[in-house]
């Protein structure tokens, strides 16, 4: 399960707090396609993704930039 809470919104951009509630099991789909430009700051915990053959691990303090249409494989 995903939880997204808007923190700020205007005509140009929005700031959303996104997490997975700890009391609910979370299973990622095999692939996700970015729908918009996103700056993802990892505040706590971490995750892995792959873009084609390249795998990357993100953890607390990291910043990930996503572009519309970019596919990511969440099974790494």
PDB file with SEQRES, HELIX, SHEET and CRYST1 records, atoms N, CA, C and O in Angstrom:
SEQRES   1 A   76  UNK UNK UNK UNK UNK UNK UNK UNK UNK UNK UNK UNK UNK          
SEQRES   2 A   76  UNK UNK UNK UNK UNK UNK UNK UNK UNK UNK UNK UNK UNK          
SEQRES   3 A   76  UNK UNK UNK UNK UNK UNK UNK UNK UNK UNK UNK UNK UNK          
SEQRES   4 A   76  UNK UNK UNK UNK UNK UNK UNK UNK UNK UNK UNK UNK UNK          
SEQRES   5 A   76  UNK UNK UNK UNK UNK UNK UNK UNK UNK UNK UNK UNK UNK          
SEQRES   6 A   76  UNK UNK UNK UNK UNK UNK UNK UNK UNK UNK UNK                  
SHEET    1 AA1 2 UNK A   3  UNK A   9  0                                        
SHEET    2 AA1 2 UNK A  14  UNK A  19 -1                                        
SHEET    1 AA2 4 UNK A  31  UNK A  33  0                                        
SHEET    2 AA2 4 UNK A  71  UNK A  73 -1                                        
SHEET    3 AA2 4 UNK A  46  UNK A  51 -1                                        
SHEET    4 AA2 4 UNK A  54  UNK A  59 -1                                        
SHEET    1 AA3 2 UNK A  38  UNK A  41  0                                        
SHEET    2 AA3 2 UNK A  63  UNK A  66 -1                                        
CRYST1    1.000    1.000    1.000  90.00  90.00  90.00 P 1           1          
ATOM      1  N   UNK A   1       0.842  -1.180   0.000  1.00  0.00           N  
ATOM      2  CA  UNK A   1       0.000   0.000   0.000  1.00  0.00           C  
ATOM      3  C   UNK A   1       0.886   1.241   0.000  1.00  0.00           C  
ATOM      4  O   UNK A   1       1.905   1.296   0.688  1.00  0.00           O  
ATOM      5  N   UNK A   2       0.478   2.232  -0.782  1.00  0.00           N  
ATOM      6  CA  UNK A   2       1.168   3.517  -0.833  1.00  0.00           C  
ATOM      7  C   UNK A   2       0.309   4.562  -0.133  1.00  0.00           C  
ATOM      8  O   UNK A   2      -0.920   4.512  -0.182  1.00  0.00           O  
ATOM      9  N   UNK A   3       0.975   5.503   0.515  1.00  0.00           N  
ATOM     10  CA  UNK A   3       0.273   6.617   1.151  1.00  0.00           C  
ATOM     11  C   UNK A   3       0.936   7.902   0.650  1.00  0.00           C  
ATOM     12  O   UNK A   3       2.146   8.080   0.788  1.00  0.00           O  
ATOM     13  N   UNK A   4       0.130   8.794   0.066  1.00  0.00           N  
ATOM     14  CA  UNK A   4       0.636  10.074  -0.433  1.00  0.00           C  
ATOM     15  C   UNK A   4      -0.205  11.192   0.163  1.00  0.00           C  
ATOM     16  O   UNK A   4      -1.431  11.182   0.054  1.00  0.00           O  
ATOM     17  N   UNK A   5       0.459  12.155   0.794  1.00  0.00           N  
ATOM     18  CA  UNK A   5      -0.228  13.279   1.422  1.00  0.00           C  
ATOM     19  C   UNK A   5       0.348  14.578   0.868  1.00  0.00           C  
ATOM     20  O   UNK A   5       1.537  14.855   1.027  1.00  0.00           O  
ATOM     21  N   UNK A   6      -0.506  15.375   0.215  1.00  0.00           N  
ATOM     22  CA  UNK A   6      -0.059  16.662  -0.326  1.00  0.00           C  
ATOM     23  C   UNK A   6       0.318  17.594   0.818  1.00  0.00           C  
ATOM     24  O   UNK A   6      -0.451  17.775   1.763  1.00  0.00           O  
ATOM     25  N   UNK A   7       1.500  18.178   0.726  1.00  0.00           N  
ATOM     26  CA  UNK A   7       1.979  19.128   1.719  1.00  0.00           C  
ATOM     27  C   UNK A   7       1.838  20.563   1.218  1.00  0.00           C  
ATOM     28  O   UNK A   7       1.632  21.495   1.995  1.00  0.00           O  
ATOM     29  N   UNK A   8       1.955  20.716  -0.122  1.00  0.00           N  
ATOM     30  CA  UNK A   8       1.852  22.034  -0.750  1.00  0.00           C  
ATOM     31  C   UNK A   8       1.490  21.818  -2.214  1.00  0.00           C  
ATOM     32  O   UNK A   8       2.001  20.894  -2.847  1.00  0.00           O  
ATOM     33  N   UNK A   9       0.608  22.667  -2.762  1.00  0.00           N  
ATOM     34  CA  UNK A   9       0.243  22.581  -4.170  1.00  0.00           C  
ATOM     35  C   UNK A   9       0.053  23.978  -4.741  1.00  0.00           C  
ATOM     36  O   UNK A   9      -0.498  24.864  -4.087  1.00  0.00           O  
ATOM     37  N   UNK A  10       0.521  24.159  -5.977  1.00  0.00           N  
ATOM     38  CA  UNK A  10       0.266  25.387  -6.726  1.00  0.00           C  
ATOM     39  C   UNK A  10       0.145  24.991  -8.198  1.00  0.00           C  
ATOM     40  O   UNK A  10       0.182  23.801  -8.511  1.00  0.00           O  
ATOM     41  N   UNK A  11       0.006  25.924  -9.077  1.00  0.00           N  
ATOM     42  CA  UNK A  11      -0.162  25.603 -10.492  1.00  0.00           C  
ATOM     43  C   UNK A  11       1.054  24.987 -11.151  1.00  0.00           C  
ATOM     44  O   UNK A  11       0.923  24.320 -12.178  1.00  0.00           O  
ATOM     45  N   UNK A  12       2.229  25.191 -10.588  1.00  0.00           N  
ATOM     46  CA  UNK A  12       3.461  24.734 -11.211  1.00  0.00           C  
ATOM     47  C   UNK A  12       3.968  23.410 -10.661  1.00  0.00           C  
ATOM     48  O   UNK A  12       4.475  22.585 -11.421  1.00  0.00           O  
ATOM     49  N   UNK A  13       3.842  23.191  -9.366  1.00  0.00           N  
ATOM     50  CA  UNK A  13       4.362  21.968  -8.756  1.00  0.00           C  
ATOM     51  C   UNK A  13       3.622  21.668  -7.462  1.00  0.00           C  
ATOM     52  O   UNK A  13       2.840  22.478  -6.964  1.00  0.00           O  
ATOM     53  N   UNK A  14       3.890  20.485  -6.937  1.00  0.00           N  
ATOM     54  CA  UNK A  14       3.339  20.105  -5.638  1.00  0.00           C  
ATOM     55  C   UNK A  14       4.415  19.394  -4.830  1.00  0.00           C  
ATOM     56  O   UNK A  14       5.349  18.818  -5.388  1.00  0.00           O  
ATOM     57  N   UNK A  15       4.275  19.440  -3.539  1.00  0.00           N  
ATOM     58  CA  UNK A  15       5.160  18.722  -2.617  1.00  0.00           C  
ATOM     59  C   UNK A  15       4.287  17.662  -1.944  1.00  0.00           C  
ATOM     60  O   UNK A  15       3.284  17.977  -1.303  1.00  0.00           O  
ATOM     61  N   UNK A  16       4.690  16.409  -2.103  1.00  0.00           N  
ATOM     62  CA  UNK A  16       3.897  15.287  -1.592  1.00  0.00           C  
ATOM     63  C   UNK A  16       4.771  14.426  -0.695  1.00  0.00           C  
ATOM     64  O   UNK A  16       5.892  14.072  -1.061  1.00  0.00           O  
ATOM     65  N   UNK A  17       4.262  14.095   0.461  1.00  0.00           N  
ATOM     66  CA  UNK A  17       4.935  13.142   1.351  1.00  0.00           C  
ATOM     67  C   UNK A  17       4.413  11.756   0.980  1.00  0.00           C  
ATOM     68  O   UNK A  17       3.212  11.495   1.062  1.00  0.00           O  
ATOM     69  N   UNK A  18       5.324  10.871   0.571  1.00  0.00           N  
ATOM     70  CA  UNK A  18       4.964   9.536   0.104  1.00  0.00           C  
ATOM     71  C   UNK A  18       5.643   8.508   0.994  1.00  0.00           C  
ATOM     72  O   UNK A  18       6.840   8.603   1.266  1.00  0.00           O  
ATOM     73  N   UNK A  19       4.874   7.525   1.444  1.00  0.00           N  
ATOM     74  CA  UNK A  19       5.480   6.451   2.230  1.00  0.00           C  
ATOM     75  C   UNK A  19       4.619   5.202   2.157  1.00  0.00           C  
ATOM     76  O   UNK A  19       3.574   5.174   1.506  1.00  0.00           O  
ATOM     77  N   UNK A  20       5.084   4.183   2.837  1.00  0.00           N  
ATOM     78  CA  UNK A  20       4.363   2.927   2.968  1.00  0.00           C  
ATOM     79  C   UNK A  20       4.073   2.749   4.453  1.00  0.00           C  
ATOM     80  O   UNK A  20       5.008   2.644   5.246  1.00  0.00           O  
ATOM     81  N   UNK A  21       2.793   2.711   4.855  1.00  0.00           N  
ATOM     82  CA  UNK A  21       2.480   2.548   6.273  1.00  0.00           C  
ATOM     83  C   UNK A  21       3.135   1.279   6.831  1.00  0.00           C  
ATOM     84  O   UNK A  21       3.029   0.215   6.221  1.00  0.00           O  
ATOM     85  N   UNK A  22       3.809   1.378   7.979  1.00  0.00           N  
ATOM     86  CA  UNK A  22       4.534   0.218   8.518  1.00  0.00           C  
ATOM     87  C   UNK A  22       3.635  -0.956   8.894  1.00  0.00           C  
ATOM     88  O   UNK A  22       4.092  -2.099   8.914  1.00  0.00           O  
ATOM     89  N   UNK A  23       2.374  -0.691   9.189  1.00  0.00           N  
ATOM     90  CA  UNK A  23       1.474  -1.774   9.603  1.00  0.00           C  
ATOM     91  C   UNK A  23       0.871  -2.528   8.417  1.00  0.00           C  
ATOM     92  O   UNK A  23       0.169  -3.519   8.619  1.00  0.00           O  
ATOM     93  N   UNK A  24       1.128  -2.080   7.181  1.00  0.00           N  
ATOM     94  CA  UNK A  24       0.545  -2.688   5.990  1.00  0.00           C  
ATOM     95  C   UNK A  24       1.642  -3.257   5.095  1.00  0.00           C  
ATOM     96  O   UNK A  24       2.565  -2.531   4.725  1.00  0.00           O  
ATOM     97  N   UNK A  25       1.562  -4.540   4.737  1.00  0.00           N  
ATOM     98  CA  UNK A  25       2.578  -5.110   3.826  1.00  0.00           C  
ATOM     99  C   UNK A  25       2.570  -4.379   2.490  1.00  0.00           C  
ATOM    100  O   UNK A  25       1.515  -3.981   1.996  1.00  0.00           O  
ATOM    101  N   UNK A  26       3.749  -4.206   1.912  1.00  0.00           N  
ATOM    102  CA  UNK A  26       3.868  -3.520   0.619  1.00  0.00           C  
ATOM    103  C   UNK A  26       4.557  -4.436  -0.377  1.00  0.00           C  
ATOM    104  O   UNK A  26       5.606  -5.009  -0.082  1.00  0.00           O  
ATOM    105  N   UNK A  27       3.961  -4.574  -1.564  1.00  0.00           N  
ATOM    106  CA  UNK A  27       4.562  -5.352  -2.645  1.00  0.00           C  
ATOM    107  C   UNK A  27       4.620  -4.452  -3.868  1.00  0.00           C  
ATOM    108  O   UNK A  27       3.589  -3.989  -4.355  1.00  0.00           O  
ATOM    109  N   UNK A  28       5.838  -4.204  -4.368  1.00  0.00           N  
ATOM    110  CA  UNK A  28       5.999  -3.371  -5.557  1.00  0.00           C  
ATOM    111  C   UNK A  28       5.592  -4.139  -6.800  1.00  0.00           C  
ATOM    112  O   UNK A  28       5.760  -5.357  -6.859  1.00  0.00           O  
ATOM    113  N   UNK A  29       5.048  -3.432  -7.810  1.00  0.00           N  
ATOM    114  CA  UNK A  29       4.794  -4.084  -9.099  1.00  0.00           C  
ATOM    115  C   UNK A  29       6.138  -4.362  -9.775  1.00  0.00           C  
ATOM    116  O   UNK A  29       7.143  -3.757  -9.399  1.00  0.00           O  
ATOM    117  N   UNK A  30       6.181  -5.258 -10.760  1.00  0.00           N  
ATOM    118  CA  UNK A  30       7.445  -5.560 -11.434  1.00  0.00           C  
ATOM    119  C   UNK A  30       8.069  -4.346 -12.115  1.00  0.00           C  
ATOM    120  O   UNK A  30       9.293  -4.230 -12.180  1.00  0.00           O  
ATOM    121  N   UNK A  31       7.227  -3.437 -12.624  1.00  0.00           N  
ATOM    122  CA  UNK A  31       7.742  -2.249 -13.310  1.00  0.00           C  
ATOM    123  C   UNK A  31       6.819  -1.080 -13.025  1.00  0.00           C  
ATOM    124  O   UNK A  31       5.602  -1.242 -12.940  1.00  0.00           O  
ATOM    125  N   UNK A  32       7.411   0.105 -12.879  1.00  0.00           N  
ATOM    126  CA  UNK A  32       6.639   1.332 -12.717  1.00  0.00           C  
ATOM    127  C   UNK A  32       7.125   2.338 -13.756  1.00  0.00           C  
ATOM    128  O   UNK A  32       8.319   2.403 -14.048  1.00  0.00           O  
ATOM    129  N   UNK A  33       6.205   3.122 -14.313  1.00  0.00           N  
ATOM    130  CA  UNK A  33       6.525   4.160 -15.284  1.00  0.00           C  
ATOM    131  C   UNK A  33       6.256   5.506 -14.628  1.00  0.00           C  
ATOM    132  O   UNK A  33       5.156   5.757 -14.135  1.00  0.00           O  
ATOM    133  N   UNK A  34       7.265   6.366 -14.627  1.00  0.00           N  
ATOM    134  CA  UNK A  34       7.098   7.695 -14.032  1.00  0.00           C  
ATOM    135  C   UNK A  34       6.109   8.505 -14.869  1.00  0.00           C  
ATOM    136  O   UNK A  34       6.251   8.594 -16.088  1.00  0.00           O  
ATOM    137  N   UNK A  35       5.114   9.091 -14.215  1.00  0.00           N  
ATOM    138  CA  UNK A  35       4.098   9.892 -14.897  1.00  0.00           C  
ATOM    139  C   UNK A  35       4.457  11.375 -14.959  1.00  0.00           C  
ATOM    140  O   UNK A  35       3.842  12.127 -15.715  1.00  0.00           O  
ATOM    141  N   UNK A  36       5.436  11.798 -14.179  1.00  0.00           N  
ATOM    142  CA  UNK A  36       5.774  13.219 -14.127  1.00  0.00           C  
ATOM    143  C   UNK A  36       7.236  13.374 -13.712  1.00  0.00           C  
ATOM    144  O   UNK A  36       7.901  12.402 -13.357  1.00  0.00           O  
ATOM    145  N   UNK A  37       7.716  14.601 -13.764  1.00  0.00           N  
ATOM    146  CA  UNK A  37       9.026  14.896 -13.198  1.00  0.00           C  
ATOM    147  C   UNK A  37       8.912  14.772 -11.683  1.00  0.00           C  
ATOM    148  O   UNK A  37       7.952  15.264 -11.090  1.00  0.00           O  
ATOM    149  N   UNK A  38       9.869  14.130 -11.064  1.00  0.00           N  
ATOM    150  CA  UNK A  38       9.830  13.948  -9.615  1.00  0.00           C  
ATOM    151  C   UNK A  38      11.224  14.084  -9.032  1.00  0.00           C  
ATOM    152  O   UNK A  38      12.191  13.564  -9.589  1.00  0.00           O  
ATOM    153  N   UNK A  39      11.326  14.775  -7.921  1.00  0.00           N  
ATOM    154  CA  UNK A  39      12.529  14.785  -7.096  1.00  0.00           C  
ATOM    155  C   UNK A  39      12.179  13.973  -5.862  1.00  0.00           C  
ATOM    156  O   UNK A  39      11.292  14.353  -5.098  1.00  0.00           O  
ATOM    157  N   UNK A  40      12.856  12.876  -5.664  1.00  0.00           N  
ATOM    158  CA  UNK A  40      12.532  11.967  -4.570  1.00  0.00           C  
ATOM    159  C   UNK A  40      13.663  12.019  -3.552  1.00  0.00           C  
ATOM    160  O   UNK A  40      14.780  11.585  -3.832  1.00  0.00           O  
ATOM    161  N   UNK A  41      13.371  12.545  -2.380  1.00  0.00           N  
ATOM    162  CA  UNK A  41      14.335  12.601  -1.290  1.00  0.00           C  
ATOM    163  C   UNK A  41      14.020  11.475  -0.320  1.00  0.00           C  
ATOM    164  O   UNK A  41      12.897  11.376   0.176  1.00  0.00           O  
ATOM    165  N   UNK A  42      15.006  10.625  -0.045  1.00  0.00           N  
ATOM    166  CA  UNK A  42      14.791   9.500   0.868  1.00  0.00           C  
ATOM    167  C   UNK A  42      15.066   9.989   2.287  1.00  0.00           C  
ATOM    168  O   UNK A  42      16.214  10.214   2.670  1.00  0.00           O  
ATOM    169  N   UNK A  43      14.009  10.146   3.044  1.00  0.00           N  
ATOM    170  CA  UNK A  43      14.130  10.652   4.411  1.00  0.00           C  
ATOM    171  C   UNK A  43      14.515   9.549   5.382  1.00  0.00           C  
ATOM    172  O   UNK A  43      15.253   9.786   6.338  1.00  0.00           O  
ATOM    173  N   UNK A  44      14.013   8.337   5.136  1.00  0.00           N  
ATOM    174  CA  UNK A  44      14.293   7.222   6.041  1.00  0.00           C  
ATOM    175  C   UNK A  44      14.143   5.922   5.271  1.00  0.00           C  
ATOM    176  O   UNK A  44      13.277   5.817   4.402  1.00  0.00           O  
ATOM    177  N   UNK A  45      14.969   4.932   5.574  1.00  0.00           N  
ATOM    178  CA  UNK A  45      14.880   3.632   4.911  1.00  0.00           C  
ATOM    179  C   UNK A  45      15.597   3.641   3.587  1.00  0.00           C  
ATOM    180  O   UNK A  45      16.588   4.352   3.423  1.00  0.00           O  
ATOM    181  N   UNK A  46      15.120   2.870   2.644  1.00  0.00           N  
ATOM    182  CA  UNK A  46      15.760   2.796   1.347  1.00  0.00           C  
ATOM    183  C   UNK A  46      15.014   1.879   0.402  1.00  0.00           C  
ATOM    184  O   UNK A  46      14.050   1.216   0.786  1.00  0.00           O  
ATOM    185  N   UNK A  47      15.476   1.848  -0.844  1.00  0.00           N  
ATOM    186  CA  UNK A  47      14.883   0.993  -1.870  1.00  0.00           C  
ATOM    187  C   UNK A  47      15.880   0.841  -3.008  1.00  0.00           C  
ATOM    188  O   UNK A  47      16.838   1.605  -3.120  1.00  0.00           O  
ATOM    189  N   UNK A  48      15.641  -0.150  -3.843  1.00  0.00           N  
ATOM    190  CA  UNK A  48      16.466  -0.397  -5.022  1.00  0.00           C  
ATOM    191  C   UNK A  48      15.601  -0.326  -6.258  1.00  0.00           C  
ATOM    192  O   UNK A  48      14.432  -0.712  -6.232  1.00  0.00           O  
ATOM    193  N   UNK A  49      16.179   0.171  -7.350  1.00  0.00           N  
ATOM    194  CA  UNK A  49      15.510   0.175  -8.650  1.00  0.00           C  
ATOM    195  C   UNK A  49      16.551  -0.135  -9.711  1.00  0.00           C  
ATOM    196  O   UNK A  49      17.753  -0.006  -9.480  1.00  0.00           O  
ATOM    197  N   UNK A  50      16.073  -0.545 -10.876  1.00  0.00           N  
ATOM    198  CA  UNK A  50      16.980  -0.692 -12.006  1.00  0.00           C  
ATOM    199  C   UNK A  50      16.377   0.013 -13.200  1.00  0.00           C  
ATOM    200  O   UNK A  50      15.160   0.048 -13.376  1.00  0.00           O  
ATOM    201  N   UNK A  51      17.242   0.567 -14.009  1.00  0.00           N  
ATOM    202  CA  UNK A  51      16.875   1.256 -15.236  1.00  0.00           C  
ATOM    203  C   UNK A  51      17.593   0.513 -16.352  1.00  0.00           C  
ATOM    204  O   UNK A  51      18.778   0.740 -16.592  1.00  0.00           O  
ATOM    205  N   UNK A  52      16.869  -0.383 -17.040  1.00  0.00           N  
ATOM    206  CA  UNK A  52      17.534  -1.239 -18.024  1.00  0.00           C  
ATOM    207  C   UNK A  52      18.447  -2.203 -17.279  1.00  0.00           C  
ATOM    208  O   UNK A  52      17.987  -2.965 -16.429  1.00  0.00           O  
ATOM    209  N   UNK A  53      19.739  -2.172 -17.595  1.00  0.00           N  
ATOM    210  CA  UNK A  53      20.709  -3.077 -16.948  1.00  0.00           C  
ATOM    211  C   UNK A  53      21.373  -2.464 -15.722  1.00  0.00           C  
ATOM    212  O   UNK A  53      22.104  -3.151 -15.008  1.00  0.00           O  
ATOM    213  N   UNK A  54      21.131  -1.198 -15.471  1.00  0.00           N  
ATOM    214  CA  UNK A  54      21.763  -0.498 -14.355  1.00  0.00           C  
ATOM    215  C   UNK A  54      20.908  -0.576 -13.095  1.00  0.00           C  
ATOM    216  O   UNK A  54      19.757  -0.140 -13.103  1.00  0.00           O  
ATOM    217  N   UNK A  55      21.453  -1.122 -12.023  1.00  0.00           N  
ATOM    218  CA  UNK A  55      20.751  -1.177 -10.748  1.00  0.00           C  
ATOM    219  C   UNK A  55      21.320  -0.141  -9.788  1.00  0.00           C  
ATOM    220  O   UNK A  55      22.523   0.116  -9.781  1.00  0.00           O  
ATOM    221  N   UNK A  56      20.454   0.444  -8.987  1.00  0.00           N  
ATOM    222  CA  UNK A  56      20.897   1.452  -8.026  1.00  0.00           C  
ATOM    223  C   UNK A  56      20.172   1.252  -6.706  1.00  0.00           C  
ATOM    224  O   UNK A  56      19.002   0.870  -6.679  1.00  0.00           O  
ATOM    225  N   UNK A  57      20.871   1.512  -5.623  1.00  0.00           N  
ATOM    226  CA  UNK A  57      20.299   1.444  -4.271  1.00  0.00           C  
ATOM    227  C   UNK A  57      20.234   2.861  -3.729  1.00  0.00           C  
ATOM    228  O   UNK A  57      21.220   3.596  -3.793  1.00  0.00           O  
ATOM    229  N   UNK A  58      19.079   3.253  -3.195  1.00  0.00           N  
ATOM    230  CA  UNK A  58      18.894   4.566  -2.593  1.00  0.00           C  
ATOM    231  C   UNK A  58      18.608   4.378  -1.113  1.00  0.00           C  
ATOM    232  O   UNK A  58      17.839   3.499  -0.725  1.00  0.00           O  
ATOM    233  N   UNK A  59      19.228   5.203  -0.296  1.00  0.00           N  
ATOM    234  CA  UNK A  59      19.027   5.105   1.148  1.00  0.00           C  
ATOM    235  C   UNK A  59      18.917   6.498   1.749  1.00  0.00           C  
ATOM    236  O   UNK A  59      18.993   7.498   1.034  1.00  0.00           O  
ATOM    237  N   UNK A  60      18.740   6.559   3.053  1.00  0.00           N  
ATOM    238  CA  UNK A  60      18.522   7.812   3.767  1.00  0.00           C  
ATOM    239  C   UNK A  60      19.484   8.907   3.303  1.00  0.00           C  
ATOM    240  O   UNK A  60      20.700   8.714   3.289  1.00  0.00           O  
ATOM    241  N   UNK A  61      18.921  10.061   2.922  1.00  0.00           N  
ATOM    242  CA  UNK A  61      19.716  11.213   2.490  1.00  0.00           C  
ATOM    243  C   UNK A  61      19.937  11.296   0.997  1.00  0.00           C  
ATOM    244  O   UNK A  61      20.437  12.313   0.516  1.00  0.00           O  
ATOM    245  N   UNK A  62      19.583  10.262   0.238  1.00  0.00           N  
ATOM    246  CA  UNK A  62      19.783  10.267  -1.218  1.00  0.00           C  
ATOM    247  C   UNK A  62      18.668  11.030  -1.920  1.00  0.00           C  
ATOM    248  O   UNK A  62      17.575  11.201  -1.380  1.00  0.00           O  
ATOM    249  N   UNK A  63      18.968  11.489  -3.142  1.00  0.00           N  
ATOM    250  CA  UNK A  63      18.009  12.204  -3.972  1.00  0.00           C  
ATOM    251  C   UNK A  63      17.963  11.527  -5.341  1.00  0.00           C  
ATOM    252  O   UNK A  63      19.003  11.299  -5.958  1.00  0.00           O  
ATOM    253  N   UNK A  64      16.769  11.209  -5.810  1.00  0.00           N  
ATOM    254  CA  UNK A  64      16.554  10.575  -7.103  1.00  0.00           C  
ATOM    255  C   UNK A  64      15.723  11.515  -7.951  1.00  0.00           C  
ATOM    256  O   UNK A  64      14.738  12.071  -7.466  1.00  0.00           O  
ATOM    257  N   UNK A  65      16.102  11.708  -9.220  1.00  0.00           N  
ATOM    258  CA  UNK A  65      15.348  12.545 -10.151  1.00  0.00           C  
ATOM    259  C   UNK A  65      14.731  11.630 -11.204  1.00  0.00           C  
ATOM    260  O   UNK A  65      15.434  10.863 -11.862  1.00  0.00           O  
ATOM    261  N   UNK A  66      13.403  11.718 -11.358  1.00  0.00           N  
ATOM    262  CA  UNK A  66      12.680  10.919 -12.349  1.00  0.00           C  
ATOM    263  C   UNK A  66      12.078  11.841 -13.406  1.00  0.00           C  
ATOM    264  O   UNK A  66      11.708  12.977 -13.107  1.00  0.00           O  
ATOM    265  N   UNK A  67      11.980  11.343 -14.659  1.00  0.00           N  
ATOM    266  CA  UNK A  67      11.385  12.077 -15.766  1.00  0.00           C  
ATOM    267  C   UNK A  67      10.166  11.320 -16.274  1.00  0.00           C  
ATOM    268  O   UNK A  67      10.106  10.099 -16.129  1.00  0.00           O  
ATOM    269  N   UNK A  68       9.187  12.013 -16.867  1.00  0.00           N  
ATOM    270  CA  UNK A  68       8.006  11.327 -17.395  1.00  0.00           C  
ATOM    271  C   UNK A  68       8.400  10.240 -18.393  1.00  0.00           C  
ATOM    272  O   UNK A  68       9.263  10.447 -19.246  1.00  0.00           O  
ATOM    273  N   UNK A  69       7.751   9.076 -18.273  1.00  0.00           N  
ATOM    274  CA  UNK A  69       7.991   7.976 -19.191  1.00  0.00           C  
ATOM    275  C   UNK A  69       9.146   7.067 -18.817  1.00  0.00           C  
ATOM    276  O   UNK A  69       9.338   6.032 -19.455  1.00  0.00           O  
ATOM    277  N   UNK A  70       9.926   7.424 -17.794  1.00  0.00           N  
ATOM    278  CA  UNK A  70      11.078   6.609 -17.408  1.00  0.00           C  
ATOM    279  C   UNK A  70      10.600   5.357 -16.685  1.00  0.00           C  
ATOM    280  O   UNK A  70       9.981   5.440 -15.624  1.00  0.00           O  
ATOM    281  N   UNK A  71      10.894   4.185 -17.272  1.00  0.00           N  
ATOM    282  CA  UNK A  71      10.493   2.944 -16.580  1.00  0.00           C  
ATOM    283  C   UNK A  71      11.518   2.549 -15.534  1.00  0.00           C  
ATOM    284  O   UNK A  71      12.719   2.736 -15.734  1.00  0.00           O  
ATOM    285  N   UNK A  72      11.054   2.008 -14.428  1.00  0.00           N  
ATOM    286  CA  UNK A  72      11.977   1.491 -13.413  1.00  0.00           C  
ATOM    287  C   UNK A  72      11.495   0.126 -12.971  1.00  0.00           C  
ATOM    288  O   UNK A  72      10.304  -0.095 -12.749  1.00  0.00           O  
ATOM    289  N   UNK A  73      12.440  -0.779 -12.850  1.00  0.00           N  
ATOM    290  CA  UNK A  73      12.175  -2.137 -12.395  1.00  0.00           C  
ATOM    291  C   UNK A  73      12.432  -2.142 -10.909  1.00  0.00           C  
ATOM    292  O   UNK A  73      13.559  -1.885 -10.485  1.00  0.00           O  
ATOM    293  N   UNK A  74      11.420  -2.429 -10.095  1.00  0.00           N  
ATOM    294  CA  UNK A  74      11.547  -2.354  -8.637  1.00  0.00           C  
ATOM    295  C   UNK A  74      11.953  -3.686  -8.009  1.00  0.00           C  
ATOM    296  O   UNK A  74      11.933  -3.816  -6.785  1.00  0.00           O  
ATOM    297  N   UNK A  75      12.320  -4.677  -8.823  1.00  0.00           N  
ATOM    298  CA  UNK A  75      12.646  -5.991  -8.290  1.00  0.00           C  
ATOM    299  C   UNK A  75      14.109  -6.167  -7.922  1.00  0.00           C  
ATOM    300  O   UNK A  75      14.499  -7.271  -7.540  1.00  0.00           O  
ATOM    301  N   UNK A  76      14.942  -5.127  -8.019  1.00  0.00           N  
ATOM    302  CA  UNK A  76      16.366  -5.296  -7.731  1.00  0.00           C  
ATOM    303  C   UNK A  76      16.617  -5.420  -6.253  1.00  0.00           C  
ATOM    304  O   UNK A  76      17.764  -5.568  -5.831  1.00  0.00           O  
TER     305      UNK A  76                                                      
END                                                                             
